Amino acid sequence: MNSSKTRRKIAPAAVENGDSADKLDQLLLSSAICNGEDLGPFIRKTFASGKPETLLHHLRHFARSKESEIEEVCKAHYQDFILAVDDLRSLLSDVDSLKSSLSDSNSKLQTVGVPLLSSLDAFVEARNISQNVNLALDSVGTCVRLMELCSRSNHHLSNNNFYMALKCVDTLEVDFLKKTPSSTLKRMLEKKIPEIRSHIERKVSKDFGDWLVEIRVVSRNLGQLAIGQASSARQREEELRIKQRQAEEQSRLSLRDCVYALEEEDDDGLSGGGVGDDNNGGNGILGFDLTPLYRAYHIHQTLGLEDRFKQYYFENRKLQLTSDFQVSSMTPFLESHQTFFAQIAGFFIVEDRVLRTGGGLISKMEVENLWETAVSKMCSVLEDQFSRMQTANHLLLIKDYVSLLGVTLRRYGYPVDALLEVLSKHRDKYHELLLSDCRKQIAEALAADKFEQMLMKKEYEYSMNVLSFQIQTSDITPAFPYVAPFSSTVPDCCRIVRSFIEDSVSFMSYGGQLDFYDVVKKYLDRLLGEVLDGALLKLIGSSIHGVAQAMQVAANMAVMERACDFFFRHAAQLSGIPLRVAERKRQFPLGKARDAAEDMLSGMLKTKVDGFMTLIENVNWMADEPPQNGNEYVNEVIIYLETLVSTAQQILPVPVLKRVLQDVLTHISEKIIGSLYGDLVKRFSLNAIIGIDVDVRMLESFADNQASLFSDEDANQLKSALCEARQLMNLLLSNHPENFLNPVIRERSYNALDYRKVLTISEKLKDQSDRLFGTFGTRGTRQNPKKKSLDALIKILKDVS
């Protein structure tokens, strides 16, 4: 039979343009059936159009059209069908014989196979039993392992070994929960596993909460310890600087026999990781233990709650920091500032450790945000507290602690410039308060002064009151008891000024400004030039009575001049700049007080001298013979001056004594001229002028006798104080008085004389015939040439006047 003929593709017949759409659908359907295509599209289209009868009609039409074709095919294959029937008949007989053969074989097989099947059934039953036993053993083993794991988990829980307990729970959940053969155990696991995790989370959270409470106390102690270590390190640095300054001073003074060495000490671990630092983040110096924190973080990581714990930790620490910012209004800030700043310092030391060792528990950005908040708050608190303070020492104490806080936290990488700016902003207020304190102290010191020379019985007193301020005049230690040339005011004021310098440098040090000598010098100039100089001027103007007190004050001023040099050197040393900067020549800041003291002393001496100069009224101005040993007044004056010098040289420095004596001698010269010029003397003779000349010579001799005390130059300057009286005597006793009119000679020999005084005094010699100028009149028939010169001089001077 040709049953496998290839199916032919039948194309739809072409239709004329006038055929209807129904005819076209029938042709397309027939073509699809003939080609074995899917009829689904046609069916869907028909039902979509709501006309299934059309499709049925087309299918029936197609079936009718194929019946004739089937008939033709059957006719064409009839012969083949007959042959096939014959073959089937012959095959049927073969099948019958095969059937009987198979029946025999089946009987034989049944006979032989029944015993085998019985054995096979027994084997299968035994094998099933074996499999069940093995399955039971496996289930028992699983249950045993499960119970062991549960027991181990309970053991870890009882020992607070939460991480291992969680690992056991995870193993139970992953490896046993779905494979547990016991439904009871499975229900137990499904219930207990979440409970165990919740229990561990609560337990760890409680431990973490306890740690949060404990870490606040630890942070405060930690901050105090860290700041204390920074203070100790600063103290060691200061000691090294002191040794260095001592070495420089010894070198400056050329004390080559002094051997010194600057020894550097260890920083006690400060150069390392910081206070309480260790490799495991465990216990530090003050129990700085982060184990509860890291355990809680690790457990939450294991529980899959890492982000939530990070947020919880950050929010709690932020709340703690906010709480640390609270400043108690019941306690003065001076008493609580150390605790306030130590708490914040400890907080950020802890956060620095957590940042470095916490494995991402807190980010650098979060720590920086916390620090910015803290700096802003601390600056606000400092601004508020500084604005209220009216005591310089309180301000300095807080500034020192804040600077130590800055040093401490800068070592951990925190920027502290904002804090230092606040300190720098209140620099002027601090110094104003310091100046006010010093003004009170100086006023008290001056009020307590008895204007008596200090008596020092022991060497330590000399060292404390003299050497410590470098006001000694000799490097040789004097014998004790030692009477100093100054009163107690000098060391008292020196101590006040030195304390001012040290406080000023202390405030300016460690404030972010390296070169602050100019600032210290500015306020030191104010202290000396305004406060101390003003107080001394007030003292001189109101509280000095008597020459002894005036002399003591003048002596004090001379010592203070040396002390001022020490003050600027001391400020330079503490500020860390070369001494040559401080040793530059500068104006004496107490110049007004010094001049006032010397003027007062000179004034009192002049008053004393004026008392003796009243004896000039007893001079015989018309004497027939000049006095041989000078007039009475000059002898009294010289005795007083010699007594004054012998006393003053024990207390007054030579330059001061010279200036005072020079001023007094000038006053004496003016008094002599004034007596001749004034109304007291109406006329005088040549012998009286010769007597006055002797007086001037005695005074000049007194000045020359001071050469042992002064230098030759100073003695000549003392002598020059009498120049006006000397030049007048020289003119009146000159044989050529007309030389006064010669500008060259006048500038050389009479430059101190006033021509008006010369005229008046010359006229007093002119009226009487027995005066010096009378010798120039007509005596007999000869005219004295000296008289002629003086007459001409007087005439010219009158014309000039």
VOGU-3710 file (C-alpha; in Angstrom, 3 decimals, decimal comma):
1> mnssktrrki> 0,000/0,000/0,000  1,118/3,469/-0,790  0,167/4,875/2,572  2,952/7,343/2,814  2,371/9,564/-0,128  3,503/13,120/0,204  0,694/15,553/0,871  0,380/18,141/-1,811  0,015/21,835/-1,166  -3,214/23,070/-2,718
11> apaavengds> -3,403/26,694/-3,667  -6,721/28,399/-3,646  -8,194/28,976/-7,049  -8,156/32,458/-8,360  -11,382/34,288/-8,137  -12,730/36,807/-10,315  -13,101/40,268/-9,183  -16,844/39,959/-9,127  -16,957/36,994/-6,609  -18,384/37,636/-3,245
21> adkldqllls> -16,466/37,638/0,027  -18,326/34,491/1,077  -16,901/32,595/-1,839  -13,427/33,834/-0,931  -13,766/32,621/2,669  -14,851/29,196/1,439  -11,865/28,929/-0,847  -9,460/30,011/1,885  -10,951/27,438/4,290  -10,701/24,673/1,708
31> saicngedlg> -7,097/25,578/0,979  -6,199/25,567/4,687  -7,792/22,139/5,236  -6,030/20,701/2,231  -2,687/22,056/3,345  -3,144/20,876/6,973  -2,989/24,381/8,358  -4,432/25,540/11,649  -8,126/26,400/11,436  -8,090/28,417/14,648
41> pfirktfasg> -8,006/31,805/12,958  -11,055/30,913/10,882  -12,989/29,721/13,901  -12,141/32,807/15,970  -13,042/35,071/13,076  -16,381/33,315/12,622  -17,329/33,504/16,287  -16,124/37,097/16,419  -18,457/37,960/13,556  -21,294/36,021/15,230
51> kpetllhhlr> -21,978/33,748/12,173  -20,936/30,147/13,055  -23,519/28,760/10,636  -21,463/30,091/7,769  -18,437/28,075/8,929  -20,534/24,917/9,333  -21,956/25,441/5,859  -18,477/25,800/4,415  -17,264/22,666/6,236  -20,246/20,618/4,989
61> hfarskesei> -19,664/21,879/1,493  -16,003/20,874/1,747  -16,969/17,400/3,035  -19,347/16,852/0,136  -16,732/17,975/-2,291  -14,299/15,347/-0,918  -16,665/12,344/-0,948  -16,229/11,852/-4,666  -12,496/12,002/-4,277  -12,642/9,358/-1,510
71> eevckahyqd> -14,705/7,120/-3,748  -12,224/7,461/-6,550  -9,368/6,635/-4,221  -11,150/3,551/-2,885  -11,738/2,324/-6,389  -8,151/2,877/-7,287  -6,934/0,807/-4,314  -9,574/-1,997/-4,295  -7,239/-4,655/-5,682  -4,669/-3,826/-3,134
81> filavddlrs> -7,303/-4,192/-0,430  -8,255/-7,707/-1,640  -4,654/-8,779/-1,503  -4,328/-7,375/1,947  -7,343/-9,349/3,166  -5,810/-12,540/1,861  -2,617/-11,776/3,685  -4,524/-11,173/6,877  -6,261/-14,562/6,622  -2,990/-16,387/6,284
91> llsdvdslks> -1,649/-14,321/9,145  -4,581/-15,406/11,285  -3,664/-19,082/11,069  -0,097/-18,229/12,047  -1,386/-16,295/14,967  -3,420/-19,246/16,201  -0,408/-21,529/16,166  1,617/-18,814/17,925  -1,126/-18,509/20,513  -1,049/-22,222/21,383
101> slsdsnsklq> 2,741/-22,124/21,557  2,599/-19,147/23,840  0,022/-20,891/26,026  2,314/-23,854/26,470  5,229/-21,667/27,236  3,147/-19,719/29,750  2,153/-22,919/31,539  5,776/-23,959/31,815  6,749/-20,426/32,996  4,047/-20,429/35,634
111> tvgvpllssl> 5,240/-23,740/36,907  8,800/-22,566/37,199  8,153/-18,845/38,230  5,766/-19,299/41,157  8,479/-20,350/43,652  10,707/-17,598/42,358  7,980/-15,021/42,773  7,423/-16,193/46,356  11,119/-15,728/47,060  11,029/-12,372/45,340
121> dafvearnis> 8,114/-11,220/47,465  9,982/-12,223/50,594  13,065/-10,332/49,406  11,101/-7,200/48,623  9,434/-7,344/52,015  12,800/-7,752/53,739  14,288/-4,929/51,748  11,427/-2,598/52,639  11,852/-3,456/56,302  15,559/-2,717/55,998
131> qnvnlaldsv> 14,887/0,603/54,364  12,400/1,519/57,066  14,877/0,594/59,785  17,604/2,652/58,108  15,224/5,597/57,744  14,290/5,258/61,416  17,958/5,201/62,388  18,651/8,255/60,256  15,709/10,055/61,824  16,878/9,124/65,300
141> gtcvrlmelc> 20,387/10,322/64,438  18,992/13,598/63,116  16,964/14,040/66,269  19,982/13,236/68,409  22,124/15,788/66,596  19,278/18,305/66,804  18,945/17,777/70,559  22,690/18,038/71,015  22,676/21,321/69,099  19,758/22,555/71,201
151> srsnhhlsnn> 21,619/21,575/74,366  24,738/23,373/73,139  22,687/26,465/72,324  21,180/26,425/75,831  24,661/26,083/77,302  25,916/29,112/75,335  22,848/31,081/76,371  23,384/30,281/80,039  27,024/31,415/79,697  26,018/34,605/77,832
161> nfymalkcvd> 27,948/33,390/74,815  25,364/34,851/72,519  27,278/34,664/69,272  27,810/30,891/69,544  24,195/30,489/70,604  23,109/32,362/67,494  25,353/30,203/65,319  23,715/27,127/66,823  20,271/28,593/66,205  21,209/29,410/62,611
171> tlevdflkkt> 22,418/25,837/62,123  19,162/24,488/63,583  17,168/26,688/61,271  19,122/25,950/58,107  20,085/22,287/58,570  17,340/20,770/60,740  14,144/22,802/60,617  12,939/21,457/57,250  14,532/18,002/57,687  13,237/17,263/61,167
181> psstlkrmle> 11,212/14,026/61,021  9,340/14,892/64,202  6,544/17,345/63,784  6,681/18,071/67,495  10,323/19,026/67,304  9,638/21,043/64,191  6,895/23,023/65,921  9,170/23,521/68,901  11,951/24,877/66,676  9,603/27,152/64,784
191> kkipeirshi> 8,476/28,630/68,081  11,749/28,806/70,016  14,158/30,052/67,354  12,535/33,536/67,108  12,190/33,634/70,901  15,869/32,855/71,376  16,860/35,574/68,931  14,587/38,073/70,621  15,989/37,085/74,023  19,560/37,554/72,806
201> erkvskdfgd> 18,701/40,916/71,261  17,090/42,126/74,502  19,967/40,871/76,592  22,583/42,478/74,377  20,587/45,703/74,207  20,412/45,777/78,015  24,178/45,280/78,272  24,666/48,021/75,694  22,378/50,323/77,670  24,393/49,656/80,823
211> wlveirvvsr> 27,540/50,421/78,867  26,066/53,735/77,702  25,470/54,707/81,318  28,925/53,581/82,423  30,796/55,177/79,526  29,685/58,658/80,615  31,526/58,314/83,917  34,457/56,675/82,170  34,527/59,469/79,581  34,747/62,139/82,270
221> nlgqlaigqa> 37,605/60,347/84,045  39,229/59,621/80,714  39,030/63,284/79,687  40,478/64,419/83,008  43,321/61,941/82,685  44,073/62,934/79,084  44,034/66,649/79,901  46,136/65,945/82,998  48,707/64,175/80,871  48,726/67,113/78,448
231> ssarqreeel> 49,256/69,418/81,444  52,145/67,274/82,670  53,696/67,315/79,219  53,318/71,099/79,095  54,915/71,361/82,538  57,877/69,313/81,363  58,205/71,561/78,338  58,152/74,593/80,604  60,848/73,085/82,806  62,986/72,456/79,747
241> rikqrqaeeq> 62,457/76,038/78,623  63,416/77,291/82,084  66,620/75,249/81,932  67,290/76,579/78,476  66,702/80,160/79,613  69,023/79,616/82,559  71,642/78,228/80,208  71,243/81,202/77,876  71,472/83,593/80,802  74,631/81,910/82,076
251> srlslrdcvy> 76,074/82,042/78,589  75,110/85,702/78,312  76,821/86,464/81,616  79,854/84,386/80,517  79,665/82,058/83,515  81,799/79,411/81,857  82,325/77,472/85,056  78,667/76,461/85,121  78,017/73,113/83,497  74,465/72,411/82,441
261> aleeedddgl> 72,541/69,918/80,348  69,048/69,846/78,978  67,515/66,440/79,569  64,483/65,368/77,601  62,023/63,119/79,363  59,699/60,551/77,902  56,129/61,545/77,262  54,785/58,564/79,196  53,214/57,161/76,114  51,588/60,373/75,018
271> sgggvgddnn> 53,150/60,094/71,606  51,311/56,865/70,994  47,678/56,182/70,404  46,415/58,137/73,384  44,949/57,520/76,784  43,792/53,997/77,445  44,856/52,839/73,975  45,272/49,139/73,358  45,166/46,813/70,422  41,980/44,963/71,303
281> ggngilgfdl> 39,768/47,876/72,256  39,458/46,404/75,728  40,349/47,718/79,153  42,459/50,864/79,254  43,963/52,846/82,095  40,565/53,771/83,562  38,545/50,719/82,491  38,059/52,062/78,993  36,184/48,937/77,882  34,437/48,786/74,509
291> tplyrayhih> 33,708/45,052/74,685  29,967/45,433/75,443  29,632/47,833/72,533  31,450/45,626/70,050  29,621/42,518/71,312  26,275/44,233/70,784  27,354/45,417/67,349  28,552/41,933/66,386  25,372/40,291/67,642  23,203/42,744/65,710
301> qtlgledrfk> 25,302/42,081/62,634  24,664/38,369/63,118  20,953/39,059/63,543  20,942/41,085/60,341  20,154/44,307/62,247  23,432/46,126/61,620  21,982/49,344/60,154  19,389/49,635/62,889  22,033/49,260/65,606  24,281/51,859/63,938
311> qyyfenrklq> 21,421/54,335/63,946  20,525/53,449/67,539  24,122/53,895/68,687  24,533/57,246/66,905  21,271/58,668/68,248  22,047/57,634/71,837  25,554/59,038/71,722  24,231/62,257/70,220  21,733/62,533/73,069  24,526/61,935/75,587
321> ltsdfqvssm> 26,625/64,677/73,996  23,671/67,053/74,085  23,233/66,237/77,770  26,949/66,932/78,348  26,446/70,440/76,977  24,208/71,411/79,884  25,880/73,959/82,172  24,507/74,026/85,690  23,275/77,412/86,820  23,604/76,317/90,457
331> tpfleshqtf> 27,385/75,808/90,283  29,823/78,556/89,254  31,403/77,790/85,907  34,835/78,244/87,449  34,153/75,187/89,617  32,469/73,084/86,939  34,454/73,996/83,814  36,974/71,193/84,238  34,242/68,577/84,500  32,390/70,171/81,575
341> faqiagffiv> 35,360/70,112/79,204  36,726/66,779/80,493  33,366/65,126/79,770  33,433/66,377/76,177  37,093/65,449/75,736  36,445/61,912/77,006  33,429/61,595/74,712  35,471/62,309/71,602  38,407/60,182/72,723  35,959/57,281/72,936
351> edrvlrtggg> 34,465/58,142/69,550  37,916/58,296/68,008  38,602/54,760/69,259  35,238/53,515/68,019  35,906/55,116/64,631  39,296/53,440/64,342  38,429/50,009/65,727  34,644/49,693/65,427  34,561/48,198/61,961  32,261/50,828/60,506
361> liskmevenl> 30,000/51,233/63,540  30,262/55,001/63,130  31,485/56,907/60,108  34,046/59,669/59,964  31,388/62,054/58,688  29,183/61,364/61,707  32,064/61,980/64,121  32,908/65,217/62,327  29,283/66,347/62,590  29,276/65,598/66,321
371> wetavskmcs> 32,538/67,515/66,729  31,214/70,524/64,837  28,176/70,557/67,107  30,395/70,280/70,190  32,754/73,051/69,051  29,821/75,347/68,338  28,356/74,702/71,782  31,679/75,071/73,602  32,347/78,359/71,801  28,893/79,589/72,779
381> vledqfsrmq> 29,438/78,606/76,423  32,868/80,254/76,500  31,543/83,449/74,950  28,751/83,588/77,522  30,934/82,771/80,527  33,799/85,058/79,508  31,383/87,941/79,071  30,301/87,534/82,708  33,735/87,162/84,298  35,311/90,127/86,009
391> tanhlllikd> 38,393/88,436/87,450  41,474/87,977/85,308  42,645/84,907/87,208  39,338/83,125/86,581  39,587/83,871/82,890  43,160/82,588/82,827  42,272/79,350/84,609  39,531/78,559/82,101  41,725/79,603/79,164  44,530/77,295/80,328
401> yvsllgvtlr> 42,147/74,361/80,635  40,595/75,044/77,238  44,032/75,232/75,645  44,898/71,885/77,270  41,639/70,525/75,889  42,715/71,753/72,451  46,146/70,143/72,757  44,559/66,878/73,901  41,976/66,610/71,147  44,305/67,885/68,417
411> rygypvdall> 46,360/64,744/69,006  43,292/62,754/67,983  42,854/64,748/64,785  40,075/67,100/65,897  40,353/70,723/64,657  40,316/73,215/67,557  40,934/76,506/65,748  37,458/77,804/66,583  38,107/77,368/70,325  41,435/79,158/70,063
421> evlskhrdky> 39,782/82,014/68,182  37,365/82,504/71,085  40,309/82,690/73,486  42,101/85,164/71,260  38,960/87,292/70,971  38,926/87,845/74,753  42,607/88,728/74,958  41,931/92,435/75,426  39,342/91,880/78,138  41,702/89,599/80,040
431> helllsdcrk> 44,504/92,138/79,962  42,180/94,945/81,012  41,106/92,886/84,019  44,732/92,015/84,710  45,706/95,683/84,545  42,886/96,508/86,942  44,086/93,854/89,407  47,662/95,097/89,141  46,508/98,666/89,685  44,943/97,650/93,000
441> qiaealaadk> 47,970/95,601/94,041  50,378/98,406/93,180  48,264/100,909/95,108  48,307/98,612/98,142  52,075/98,063/97,857  52,774/101,782/97,613  50,424/102,555/100,511  52,217/100,014/102,691  55,690/101,424/101,933  57,405/103,182/104,866
451> feqmlmkkey> 60,077/104,722/102,591  62,869/103,036/104,505  65,758/101,066/103,104  65,167/97,319/103,133  67,134/95,225/105,569  67,963/91,720/104,330  69,341/89,350/106,951  69,607/86,177/104,920  70,908/85,290/101,496  67,554/83,893/100,392
461> eysmnvlsfq> 66,003/87,313/101,060  68,646/88,899/98,856  68,021/86,336/96,172  64,252/86,780/96,402  64,244/90,582/96,447  67,298/91,476/94,358  68,726/88,672/92,238  65,358/87,422/91,074  64,770/90,807/89,390  68,397/91,371/88,316
471> iqtsditpaf> 68,527/94,768/90,029  71,875/94,138/91,704  74,690/96,545/90,902  77,395/93,917/91,394  77,697/90,190/90,855  79,403/89,868/94,232  77,054/88,722/96,992  77,157/91,301/99,812  77,715/90,561/103,461  74,647/90,096/105,611
481> pyvapfsstv> 72,762/91,774/107,096  72,549/93,890/103,942  70,836/97,271/103,713  69,485/97,752/100,197  69,359/101,211/98,608  65,650/100,795/97,918  62,525/100,375/99,998  60,040/97,502/100,014  58,060/99,114/97,190  60,619/98,053/94,603
491> pdccrivrsf> 60,502/94,245/95,075  56,760/94,375/95,703  56,125/96,213/92,443  58,623/93,997/90,652  56,749/90,924/91,805  53,474/92,410/90,598  54,931/93,271/87,193  56,640/89,901/86,856  53,394/88,159/87,744  51,639/90,308/85,131
501> iedsvsfmsy> 54,167/89,267/82,491  53,881/85,598/83,366  50,081/85,749/83,398  50,049/87,589/80,092  52,426/85,098/78,491  50,446/82,246/79,989  47,255/83,571/78,409  48,908/84,152/75,046  50,765/80,820/75,042  49,183/77,776/73,433
511> ggqldfydvv> 46,539/79,974/71,875  47,398/79,325/68,260  49,565/82,463/67,956  53,274/81,704/67,868  54,775/85,215/67,911  52,982/87,092/70,672  55,837/89,114/72,177  54,538/92,324/70,626  51,175/91,801/72,315  52,788/91,093/75,686
521> kkyldrllge> 55,071/94,096/75,249  52,122/96,346/74,378  50,319/95,523/77,609  53,569/95,611/79,594  54,133/99,142/78,303  50,641/100,032/79,455  51,239/98,518/82,877  54,495/100,391/83,336  53,632/103,612/81,510  50,039/104,031/82,676
531> vldgallkli> 49,419/102,019/85,820  52,731/101,973/87,671  53,915/105,368/86,471  50,522/106,892/87,307  50,497/105,315/90,776  54,007/106,587/91,465  53,093/110,061/90,269  50,091/110,042/92,589  52,285/108,851/95,453  54,884/111,518/94,787
541> gssihgvaqa> 52,263/114,202/94,582  50,398/113,307/97,749  52,278/111,077/100,162  55,926/112,224/100,223  56,916/114,270/103,244  60,496/115,238/103,898  63,795/114,964/102,097  64,438/111,429/103,349  61,282/110,082/101,784  61,832/112,031/98,569
551> mqvaanmavm> 65,389/110,720/98,401  64,158/107,165/98,940  61,603/107,502/96,154  64,254/108,887/93,807  66,521/105,968/94,732  63,644/103,557/94,085  63,127/105,028/90,622  66,766/104,455/89,750  66,430/100,803/90,777  63,159/100,487/88,856
561> eracdfffrh> 65,003/101,601/85,738  67,171/98,481/85,983  64,113/96,433/86,836  62,351/97,608/83,671  65,177/96,190/81,587  64,660/92,891/83,380  60,918/93,023/82,716  61,371/93,249/78,963  64,064/90,567/78,954  61,832/88,335/81,041
571> aaqlsgiplr> 58,908/88,879/78,655  61,155/88,082/75,704  62,424/84,887/77,326  58,947/83,671/78,197  57,772/84,551/74,686  60,603/82,569/73,139  62,299/85,363/71,205  66,006/86,340/71,205  67,098/88,560/74,080  68,698/91,012/71,678
581> vaerkrqfpl> 65,191/92,048/70,630  64,325/92,977/74,205  67,700/94,602/74,878  67,231/97,275/72,259  67,433/100,799/73,603  64,033/102,095/74,639  62,659/105,007/76,572  62,306/104,512/80,305  58,564/103,836/80,791  58,589/105,378/84,292
591> gkardaaedm> 60,267/108,551/83,092  57,488/110,839/84,324  57,594/109,394/87,820  61,386/109,458/87,860  61,464/113,102/86,787  58,750/113,962/89,289  60,661/112,217/92,097  63,890/113,978/91,232  62,075/117,283/90,844  60,441/116,827/94,227
601> lsgmlktkvd> 63,777/115,933/95,835  65,426/118,892/94,152  62,583/121,127/95,227  62,872/120,028/98,854  66,647/120,515/98,783  66,200/123,907/97,226  63,785/124,791/100,003  66,372/123,719/102,553  69,042/125,696/100,751  66,768/128,705/100,560
611> gfmtlienvn> 66,665/128,639/104,352  70,434/129,020/104,455  70,456/131,473/101,568  68,399/133,887/103,646  71,658/134,565/105,484  72,788/136,443/102,373  70,865/139,361/103,865  73,632/139,574/106,466  76,291/140,270/103,835  77,944/143,680/104,150
621> wmadeppqng> 77,473/144,942/100,629  79,527/148,056/101,307  82,406/146,322/103,070  85,759/148,010/103,193  87,551/144,661/103,149  86,473/141,454/101,456  85,784/138,436/103,761  88,672/135,971/103,911  86,720/132,709/104,372  83,539/133,540/102,494
631> neyvneviiy> 80,256/134,778/103,779  78,244/133,006/106,457  75,482/131,765/104,151  77,849/129,924/101,839  79,528/128,141/104,718  76,147/126,931/105,956  75,149/125,850/102,448  78,369/123,912/101,896  78,071/122,182/105,271  74,531/121,150/104,358
641> letlvstaqq> 75,555/119,990/100,892  78,461/117,947/102,250  76,151/116,337/104,794  73,623/115,687/102,042  76,209/114,050/99,789  77,556/111,838/102,543  74,033/110,639/103,261  72,706/110,501/99,707  75,628/108,570/98,266  74,573/105,635/100,428
651> ilpvpvlkrv> 71,174/105,529/98,830  71,089/107,460/95,569  72,827/106,228/92,428  75,603/108,490/91,207  73,737/109,771/88,115  70,705/110,733/90,205  72,836/112,396/92,881  74,702/114,291/90,189  71,492/115,542/88,579  70,057/116,618/91,933
661> lqdvlthise> 73,262/118,376/93,042  73,555/120,050/89,668  69,999/121,326/89,981  70,661/122,593/93,540  73,907/124,339/92,571  72,139/125,942/89,644  69,485/127,141/92,073  72,180/128,543/94,396  73,744/130,364/91,470  70,363/131,795/90,531
671> kiigslygdl> 69,768/132,880/94,141  73,096/134,731/94,233  72,294/136,469/90,959  68,793/137,139/92,177  70,059/138,757/95,343  72,310/141,128/93,364  69,556/141,753/90,834  66,675/142,140/93,236  65,522/144,890/95,512  67,305/143,448/98,546
681> vkrfslnaii> 70,607/144,964/97,453  70,461/148,635/96,558  74,187/149,065/96,135  77,365/147,121/96,715  81,066/147,656/96,678  83,862/145,951/94,878  84,881/144,282/98,117  81,410/142,769/98,412  81,738/141,389/94,865  85,127/139,989/95,770
691> gidvdvrmle> 83,462/138,311/98,762  80,752/136,849/96,523  83,490/135,665/94,174  85,072/133,863/97,133  81,678/132,281/97,853  81,398/131,056/94,289  84,934/129,709/94,454  84,065/127,781/97,601  81,047/126,291/95,869  83,204/125,403/92,872
701> sfadnqaslf> 85,713/123,856/95,227  82,867/121,784/96,685  82,007/120,593/93,164  85,641/119,746/92,476  85,857/117,796/95,721  83,150/115,422/94,401  85,586/114,051/91,803  86,157/111,031/94,050  82,437/110,262/93,868  81,797/111,332/90,300
711> sdedanqlks> 83,869/111,171/87,184  85,860/114,206/86,112  83,267/114,926/83,481  80,446/114,786/86,027  82,433/117,027/88,430  82,905/119,552/85,644  79,173/119,419/84,929  78,485/120,118/88,612  80,886/123,061/88,453  79,184/124,323/85,315
721> alcearqlmn> 75,936/124,636/87,290  77,507/127,781/88,832  78,414/129,212/85,452  76,008/132,170/85,605  77,377/133,391/88,961  80,948/132,669/87,869  80,584/134,563/84,576  78,994/137,534/86,369  81,838/137,644/88,905  84,377/137,399/86,103
731> lllsnhpenf> 82,678/140,251/84,256  82,424/142,528/87,278  86,022/141,883/88,245  87,330/142,063/84,697  89,695/144,824/83,586  87,988/144,832/80,200  84,255/144,584/80,822  83,622/145,955/77,328  84,553/142,515/76,005  80,991/141,515/76,928
741> lnpvirersy> 79,942/143,368/73,798  82,166/141,232/71,589  79,943/138,409/70,258  82,806/135,933/70,063  84,073/136,626/73,556  80,551/136,791/74,937  79,653/133,412/73,456  82,834/131,925/74,867  82,996/133,548/78,314  79,606/135,103/79,120
751> naldyrkvlt> 77,049/132,951/77,329  75,037/132,299/80,523  74,474/135,997/81,323  71,361/137,999/80,563  72,293/141,505/79,406  69,327/143,004/81,312  70,592/141,572/84,582  74,117/142,737/83,726  72,818/146,259/83,163  70,859/146,400/86,412
761> iseklkdqsd> 73,665/144,956/88,522  76,238/147,219/86,858  74,126/150,267/87,622  74,118/149,310/91,311  77,906/149,614/91,254  77,804/152,952/89,465  76,224/155,400/91,959  78,749/155,580/94,781  82,241/156,874/94,493  83,614/153,986/96,533
771> rlfgtfgtrg> 82,131/151,312/94,335  84,040/149,509/91,672  82,403/151,580/88,960  83,290/154,782/90,878  86,918/154,159/90,130  86,022/154,838/86,553  84,812/158,396/87,489  86,932/161,542/87,927  89,156/161,039/90,899  91,602/163,934/90,810
781> trqnpkkksl> 92,633/164,692/87,316  93,128/161,036/86,066  90,199/159,008/84,681  90,239/155,232/85,276  90,127/153,386/81,927  88,022/150,567/83,495  85,368/153,109/84,479  85,342/154,402/80,956  84,813/150,859/79,613  82,001/150,130/82,036
791> dalikilkdv> 80,296/153,439/81,327  80,398/152,620/77,667  79,085/149,107/78,344  76,188/150,418/80,444  75,325/152,989/77,812  75,260/150,407/75,059  73,221/147,981/77,139  70,696/150,699/77,869  70,446/151,458/74,193  69,890/147,763/73,484
801> s> 67,196/147,448/76,157
//
